[in-house]
Amino acid sequence: MAERGDAWAWDLDEAAEVLVSSRYSIALTGAGVSVESGVPPFRGPGGLWAKHGEAPLDGY
């Protein structure tokens, strides 16, 4: 398997092996992916911030 710092050299099988052997995984995606999956947006009409207010930056 390629060194972890050499992530661009991994092929699909190696990436799948890492995901399967990991306890946790995370995927960072664009906003459109969550909206298409039924997760409400943060901004805009009907969004979470419109309904509940924007979270303060020091709250993270």
Phi and psi restraints in degrees (range 20) as a CNS / XPLOR table:
assign (resid 1 and name C) (resid 2 and name N)
       (resid 2 and name CA) (resid 2 and name C) 1.0 -66.1 20.0 2
assign (resid 2 and name N) (resid 2 and name CA)
       (resid 2 and name C) (resid 3 and name N) 1.0 154.2 20.0 2
assign (resid 2 and name C) (resid 3 and name N)
       (resid 3 and name CA) (resid 3 and name C) 1.0 -62.3 20.0 2
assign (resid 3 and name N) (resid 3 and name CA)
       (resid 3 and name C) (resid 4 and name N) 1.0 149.5 20.0 2
assign (resid 3 and name C) (resid 4 and name N)
       (resid 4 and name CA) (resid 4 and name C) 1.0 -59.5 20.0 2
assign (resid 4 and name N) (resid 4 and name CA)
       (resid 4 and name C) (resid 5 and name N) 1.0 -33.0 20.0 2
assign (resid 4 and name C) (resid 5 and name N)
       (resid 5 and name CA) (resid 5 and name C) 1.0 -71.2 20.0 2
assign (resid 5 and name N) (resid 5 and name CA)
       (resid 5 and name C) (resid 6 and name N) 1.0 -13.4 20.0 2
assign (resid 5 and name C) (resid 6 and name N)
       (resid 6 and name CA) (resid 6 and name C) 1.0 -104.8 20.0 2
assign (resid 6 and name N) (resid 6 and name CA)
       (resid 6 and name C) (resid 7 and name N) 1.0 49.1 20.0 2
assign (resid 6 and name C) (resid 7 and name N)
       (resid 7 and name CA) (resid 7 and name C) 1.0 -59.5 20.0 2
assign (resid 7 and name N) (resid 7 and name CA)
       (resid 7 and name C) (resid 8 and name N) 1.0 -31.4 20.0 2
assign (resid 7 and name C) (resid 8 and name N)
       (resid 8 and name CA) (resid 8 and name C) 1.0 -68.5 20.0 2
assign (resid 8 and name N) (resid 8 and name CA)
       (resid 8 and name C) (resid 9 and name N) 1.0 -19.6 20.0 2
assign (resid 8 and name C) (resid 9 and name N)
       (resid 9 and name CA) (resid 9 and name C) 1.0 -83.5 20.0 2
assign (resid 9 and name N) (resid 9 and name CA)
       (resid 9 and name C) (resid 10 and name N) 1.0 -12.7 20.0 2
assign (resid 9 and name C) (resid 10 and name N)
       (resid 10 and name CA) (resid 10 and name C) 1.0 -66.2 20.0 2
assign (resid 10 and name N) (resid 10 and name CA)
       (resid 10 and name C) (resid 11 and name N) 1.0 141.7 20.0 2
assign (resid 10 and name C) (resid 11 and name N)
       (resid 11 and name CA) (resid 11 and name C) 1.0 -98.8 20.0 2
assign (resid 11 and name N) (resid 11 and name CA)
       (resid 11 and name C) (resid 12 and name N) 1.0 179.1 20.0 2
assign (resid 11 and name C) (resid 12 and name N)
       (resid 12 and name CA) (resid 12 and name C) 1.0 -60.5 20.0 2
assign (resid 12 and name N) (resid 12 and name CA)
       (resid 12 and name C) (resid 13 and name N) 1.0 -40.3 20.0 2
assign (resid 12 and name C) (resid 13 and name N)
       (resid 13 and name CA) (resid 13 and name C) 1.0 -63.9 20.0 2
assign (resid 13 and name N) (resid 13 and name CA)
       (resid 13 and name C) (resid 14 and name N) 1.0 -41.1 20.0 2
assign (resid 13 and name C) (resid 14 and name N)
       (resid 14 and name CA) (resid 14 and name C) 1.0 -66.3 20.0 2
assign (resid 14 and name N) (resid 14 and name CA)
       (resid 14 and name C) (resid 15 and name N) 1.0 -41.2 20.0 2
assign (resid 14 and name C) (resid 15 and name N)
       (resid 15 and name CA) (resid 15 and name C) 1.0 -63.6 20.0 2
assign (resid 15 and name N) (resid 15 and name CA)
       (resid 15 and name C) (resid 16 and name N) 1.0 -41.5 20.0 2
assign (resid 15 and name C) (resid 16 and name N)
       (resid 16 and name CA) (resid 16 and name C) 1.0 -63.2 20.0 2
assign (resid 16 and name N) (resid 16 and name CA)
       (resid 16 and name C) (resid 17 and name N) 1.0 -39.8 20.0 2
assign (resid 16 and name C) (resid 17 and name N)
       (resid 17 and name CA) (resid 17 and name C) 1.0 -61.2 20.0 2
assign (resid 17 and name N) (resid 17 and name CA)
       (resid 17 and name C) (resid 18 and name N) 1.0 -42.6 20.0 2
assign (resid 17 and name C) (resid 18 and name N)
       (resid 18 and name CA) (resid 18 and name C) 1.0 -64.2 20.0 2
assign (resid 18 and name N) (resid 18 and name CA)
       (resid 18 and name C) (resid 19 and name N) 1.0 -44.4 20.0 2
assign (resid 18 and name C) (resid 19 and name N)
       (resid 19 and name CA) (resid 19 and name C) 1.0 -62.9 20.0 2
assign (resid 19 and name N) (resid 19 and name CA)
       (resid 19 and name C) (resid 20 and name N) 1.0 -43.2 20.0 2
assign (resid 19 and name C) (resid 20 and name N)
       (resid 20 and name CA) (resid 20 and name C) 1.0 -65.2 20.0 2
assign (resid 20 and name N) (resid 20 and name CA)
       (resid 20 and name C) (resid 21 and name N) 1.0 -36.3 20.0 2
assign (resid 20 and name C) (resid 21 and name N)
       (resid 21 and name CA) (resid 21 and name C) 1.0 -87.4 20.0 2
assign (resid 21 and name N) (resid 21 and name CA)
       (resid 21 and name C) (resid 22 and name N) 1.0 -2.8 20.0 2
assign (resid 21 and name C) (resid 22 and name N)
       (resid 22 and name CA) (resid 22 and name C) 1.0 -87.1 20.0 2
assign (resid 22 and name N) (resid 22 and name CA)
       (resid 22 and name C) (resid 23 and name N) 1.0 146.3 20.0 2
assign (resid 22 and name C) (resid 23 and name N)
       (resid 23 and name CA) (resid 23 and name C) 1.0 -74.5 20.0 2
assign (resid 23 and name N) (resid 23 and name CA)
       (resid 23 and name C) (resid 24 and name N) 1.0 -39.7 20.0 2
assign (resid 23 and name C) (resid 24 and name N)
       (resid 24 and name CA) (resid 24 and name C) 1.0 -128.5 20.0 2
assign (resid 24 and name N) (resid 24 and name CA)
       (resid 24 and name C) (resid 25 and name N) 1.0 153.8 20.0 2
assign (resid 24 and name C) (resid 25 and name N)
       (resid 25 and name CA) (resid 25 and name C) 1.0 -141.4 20.0 2
assign (resid 25 and name N) (resid 25 and name CA)
       (resid 25 and name C) (resid 26 and name N) 1.0 158.8 20.0 2
assign (resid 25 and name C) (resid 26 and name N)
       (resid 26 and name CA) (resid 26 and name C) 1.0 -143.2 20.0 2
assign (resid 26 and name N) (resid 26 and name CA)
       (resid 26 and name C) (resid 27 and name N) 1.0 145.9 20.0 2
assign (resid 26 and name C) (resid 27 and name N)
       (resid 27 and name CA) (resid 27 and name C) 1.0 -126.9 20.0 2
assign (resid 27 and name N) (resid 27 and name CA)
       (resid 27 and name C) (resid 28 and name N) 1.0 125.9 20.0 2
assign (resid 27 and name C) (resid 28 and name N)
       (resid 28 and name CA) (resid 28 and name C) 1.0 -98.5 20.0 2
assign (resid 28 and name N) (resid 28 and name CA)
       (resid 28 and name C) (resid 29 and name N) 1.0 120.3 20.0 2
assign (resid 28 and name C) (resid 29 and name N)
       (resid 29 and name CA) (resid 29 and name C) 1.0 -129.2 20.0 2
assign (resid 29 and name N) (resid 29 and name CA)
       (resid 29 and name C) (resid 30 and name N) 1.0 172.8 20.0 2
assign (resid 29 and name C) (resid 30 and name N)
       (resid 30 and name CA) (resid 30 and name C) 1.0 -79.2 20.0 2
assign (resid 30 and name N) (resid 30 and name CA)
       (resid 30 and name C) (resid 31 and name N) 1.0 167.2 20.0 2
assign (resid 30 and name C) (resid 31 and name N)
       (resid 31 and name CA) (resid 31 and name C) 1.0 -62.0 20.0 2
assign (resid 31 and name N) (resid 31 and name CA)
       (resid 31 and name C) (resid 32 and name N) 1.0 -34.0 20.0 2
assign (resid 31 and name C) (resid 32 and name N)
       (resid 32 and name CA) (resid 32 and name C) 1.0 -63.6 20.0 2
assign (resid 32 and name N) (resid 32 and name CA)
       (resid 32 and name C) (resid 33 and name N) 1.0 -28.3 20.0 2
assign (resid 32 and name C) (resid 33 and name N)
       (resid 33 and name CA) (resid 33 and name C) 1.0 -66.0 20.0 2
assign (resid 33 and name N) (resid 33 and name CA)
       (resid 33 and name C) (resid 34 and name N) 1.0 -44.4 20.0 2
assign (resid 33 and name C) (resid 34 and name N)
       (resid 34 and name CA) (resid 34 and name C) 1.0 -68.8 20.0 2
assign (resid 34 and name N) (resid 34 and name CA)
       (resid 34 and name C) (resid 35 and name N) 1.0 -40.2 20.0 2
assign (resid 34 and name C) (resid 35 and name N)
       (resid 35 and name CA) (resid 35 and name C) 1.0 -62.9 20.0 2
assign (resid 35 and name N) (resid 35 and name CA)
       (resid 35 and name C) (resid 36 and name N) 1.0 -42.6 20.0 2
assign (resid 35 and name C) (resid 36 and name N)
       (resid 36 and name CA) (resid 36 and name C) 1.0 -65.0 20.0 2
assign (resid 36 and name N) (resid 36 and name CA)
       (resid 36 and name C) (resid 37 and name N) 1.0 -22.8 20.0 2
assign (resid 36 and name C) (resid 37 and name N)
       (resid 37 and name CA) (resid 37 and name C) 1.0 -90.9 20.0 2
assign (resid 37 and name N) (resid 37 and name CA)
       (resid 37 and name C) (resid 38 and name N) 1.0 0.5 20.0 2
assign (resid 37 and name C) (resid 38 and name N)
       (resid 38 and name CA) (resid 38 and name C) 1.0 98.1 20.0 2
assign (resid 38 and name N) (resid 38 and name CA)
       (resid 38 and name C) (resid 39 and name N) 1.0 2.0 20.0 2
assign (resid 38 and name C) (resid 39 and name N)
       (resid 39 and name CA) (resid 39 and name C) 1.0 -83.0 20.0 2
assign (resid 39 and name N) (resid 39 and name CA)
       (resid 39 and name C) (resid 40 and name N) 1.0 127.6 20.0 2
assign (resid 39 and name C) (resid 40 and name N)
       (resid 40 and name CA) (resid 40 and name C) 1.0 -66.4 20.0 2
assign (resid 40 and name N) (resid 40 and name CA)
       (resid 40 and name C) (resid 41 and name N) 1.0 149.6 20.0 2
assign (resid 40 and name C) (resid 41 and name N)
       (resid 41 and name CA) (resid 41 and name C) 1.0 -73.0 20.0 2
assign (resid 41 and name N) (resid 41 and name CA)
       (resid 41 and name C) (resid 42 and name N) 1.0 164.9 20.0 2
assign (resid 41 and name C) (resid 42 and name N)
       (resid 42 and name CA) (resid 42 and name C) 1.0 -82.2 20.0 2
assign (resid 42 and name N) (resid 42 and name CA)
       (resid 42 and name C) (resid 43 and name N) 1.0 -44.6 20.0 2
assign (resid 42 and name C) (resid 43 and name N)
       (resid 43 and name CA) (resid 43 and name C) 1.0 -100.1 20.0 2
assign (resid 43 and name N) (resid 43 and name CA)
       (resid 43 and name C) (resid 44 and name N) 1.0 165.2 20.0 2
assign (resid 43 and name C) (resid 44 and name N)
       (resid 44 and name CA) (resid 44 and name C) 1.0 90.4 20.0 2
assign (resid 44 and name N) (resid 44 and name CA)
       (resid 44 and name C) (resid 45 and name N) 1.0 173.0 20.0 2
assign (resid 44 and name C) (resid 45 and name N)
       (resid 45 and name CA) (resid 45 and name C) 1.0 -60.9 20.0 2
assign (resid 45 and name N) (resid 45 and name CA)
       (resid 45 and name C) (resid 46 and name N) 1.0 131.3 20.0 2
assign (resid 45 and name C) (resid 46 and name N)
       (resid 46 and name CA) (resid 46 and name C) 1.0 79.3 20.0 2
assign (resid 46 and name N) (resid 46 and name CA)
       (resid 46 and name C) (resid 47 and name N) 1.0 1.1 20.0 2
assign (resid 46 and name C) (resid 47 and name N)
       (resid 47 and name CA) (resid 47 and name C) 1.0 -75.8 20.0 2
assign (resid 47 and name N) (resid 47 and name CA)
       (resid 47 and name C) (resid 48 and name N) 1.0 166.3 20.0 2
assign (resid 47 and name C) (resid 48 and name N)
       (resid 48 and name CA) (resid 48 and name C) 1.0 -61.6 20.0 2
assign (resid 48 and name N) (resid 48 and name CA)
       (resid 48 and name C) (resid 49 and name N) 1.0 -38.8 20.0 2
assign (resid 48 and name C) (resid 49 and name N)
       (resid 49 and name CA) (resid 49 and name C) 1.0 -69.7 20.0 2
assign (resid 49 and name N) (resid 49 and name CA)
       (resid 49 and name C) (resid 50 and name N) 1.0 -34.2 20.0 2
assign (resid 49 and name C) (resid 50 and name N)
       (resid 50 and name CA) (resid 50 and name C) 1.0 -67.0 20.0 2
assign (resid 50 and name N) (resid 50 and name CA)
       (resid 50 and name C) (resid 51 and name N) 1.0 -36.1 20.0 2
assign (resid 50 and name C) (resid 51 and name N)
       (resid 51 and name CA) (resid 51 and name C) 1.0 -82.0 20.0 2
assign (resid 51 and name N) (resid 51 and name CA)
       (resid 51 and name C) (resid 52 and name N) 1.0 -39.0 20.0 2
assign (resid 51 and name C) (resid 52 and name N)
       (resid 52 and name CA) (resid 52 and name C) 1.0 -118.7 20.0 2
assign (resid 52 and name N) (resid 52 and name CA)
       (resid 52 and name C) (resid 53 and name N) 1.0 -3.6 20.0 2
assign (resid 52 and name C) (resid 53 and name N)
       (resid 53 and name CA) (resid 53 and name C) 1.0 85.2 20.0 2
assign (resid 53 and name N) (resid 53 and name CA)
       (resid 53 and name C) (resid 54 and name N) 1.0 149.5 20.0 2
assign (resid 53 and name C) (resid 54 and name N)
       (resid 54 and name CA) (resid 54 and name C) 1.0 -72.5 20.0 2
assign (resid 54 and name N) (resid 54 and name CA)
       (resid 54 and name C) (resid 55 and name N) 1.0 138.6 20.0 2
assign (resid 54 and name C) (resid 55 and name N)
       (resid 55 and name CA) (resid 55 and name C) 1.0 -70.8 20.0 2
assign (resid 55 and name N) (resid 55 and name CA)
       (resid 55 and name C) (resid 56 and name N) 1.0 140.1 20.0 2
assign (resid 55 and name C) (resid 56 and name N)
       (resid 56 and name CA) (resid 56 and name C) 1.0 -68.1 20.0 2
assign (resid 56 and name N) (resid 56 and name CA)
       (resid 56 and name C) (resid 57 and name N) 1.0 143.1 20.0 2
assign (resid 56 and name C) (resid 57 and name N)
       (resid 57 and name CA) (resid 57 and name C) 1.0 -62.2 20.0 2
assign (resid 57 and name N) (resid 57 and name CA)
       (resid 57 and name C) (resid 58 and name N) 1.0 -29.2 20.0 2
assign (resid 57 and name C) (resid 58 and name N)
       (resid 58 and name CA) (resid 58 and name C) 1.0 -79.9 20.0 2
assign (resid 58 and name N) (resid 58 and name CA)
       (resid 58 and name C) (resid 59 and name N) 1.0 2.5 20.0 2
assign (resid 58 and name C) (resid 59 and name N)
       (resid 59 and name CA) (resid 59 and name C) 1.0 -88.5 20.0 2
assign (resid 59 and name N) (resid 59 and name CA)
       (resid 59 and name C) (resid 60 and name N) 1.0 -1.0 20.0 2
